[in-house]
Amino acid sequence: MRVLWFCNVPTYDVWQMDRIDEPHHGSWIDSLKEVLLATYPDLELGVAFPSMRLRETMSMGRLHCFPILDRRSRPIRVIDNWRHITDHQSTVSRCINTVSQYKPDIVHIFGTERIFGKIVPEIRVPAVIHLQGLLAVYSRMWFRGISPWDLLKNQTFVDLVLGRGYLHDYFRMKKAAEREREILCASSCVMGRTDWDRRVSSLLAPRARYYHCDETLRPEFWTSNWQPRYRPERILFATINGSMYKGLETLLEAFELVRTKIKENLILKIAGINKESKIVLLAYNVLKLKRHDTNVFYLGSVNAGVIARELSEADVFVHPSHTDNSPNSVCEAMLVGTPVVSTNVGGIPSLVTNGVDGLLVQDGDPIAMAGAILDVLTDIDLSCSLSVKARSRAKERHDPRHVAQTVISVYSKLTGIEPPAAESTY
């Protein structure tokens, strides 16, 4: 069976060759790639991705990489920033050419954030859209934590002129959400993993059949195991990217509230952003907090091994997002067994059962979030119970062989091709 994936970023194998100035530490899609290639020796996998530098197709055994080069000049990029364009229509033609060149049995498109899904009506092979975030909803939550006025007050003149910053990002997302509706409306098959994405897709993709498929997780999280620790300081850990809707301001407010209620020294560690990230500067300015708080550590972009170690050493994993489908960070924390406190948004209730394998609080409520964190910090029986049940549930949900079998089963149903024989090497 020959499969072609379209991904929003290169796989880890080629990232360093393509974007040498940006760190990349792999993703669940990399994990799925490894499982499929290890389990199904007759599978041929092509991966197409937007590229900054690479032009030529590369092959590494049964893995074939197809960079889709962004040919825009710098002035055109600035103009496109102001027009709030993320992908040109010409990208669709290059993607269709990639399909013609590789001749796959099936096309698997990860996410609706980019233009790749526009090829579905133009190709003659079966295609499945794998839901990640859903921009139609995410764009509605952009100003959930920080108002447009606060955002405008903290917008730099240079970013405004060059079409950068969070205001421009909002309009880009709004335009991409319109394209997403077109993509989903034309789709006949979608793959997801939560009640939320199933319900949303039933409206946005009314012609599509929905297949449930969970995610694989990177090996580092399978080998780490949280245990309660007795020490003079308590540690909260979070993984946040630079998006507005990730709720950094809620997390910082909740952290300040918890600090006033416990005797131990409280530390907050945040992976994914650094202390000079725009979202950090924005949140501190809006909340009027001290930027040099020695109890808050911004770890920046770190690899899976570092995140797994931080999870195993933390007392609580906190996820403050205003919207999400199935955040990998929550799944990773559950697999390690770190007690989870999260907002009750999007697809998270499909991952976490409140009071059983995590604690859920209403969105945008730092007081409730602080209270849930205190529950975990002050009740060792509760934290241990949440840990054991979360790890058990995550092991079952993210079992790599089961996920791989599900993916191959969907491929087989859509193509009518007998699934390739599996080997038990993974």
Protein Blocks (a to p, Z undefined) as FASTA:
>chain_A
ZZddddfbdcfklmmmmmmmbccebjfklmmmmmmmmmmmmbccddddddfkbmbdcdeh
jaccdddddfbdfklmmmmmmnopabdfklmmmmmmmmmmnopabdcdehjkbmmlmmmm
mpcbdcddddfbdfklmmmmmmmmbcfklmmmmpcfklmmnopajklmmmmmmmmmmmmm
mmmmmpcbdcdfbfklmmmmmmmmmmbccddddddddfklmmgccdddddfbdcdddddd
fbfklommmmmmmmmmmmmmpmbdcddddehiafkbmklmmmmmmnopafklckbccebj
adfklmmmmmmmpmbdcdfbfbdfbdfklmmmmmnopacddddehjlmmmpcghiloccd
dehilklmmmmmmmmmmmmklmmmmmmmmmmmmmmmmomklmmmmmmmmmmmmnopacdd
ddfkZZ
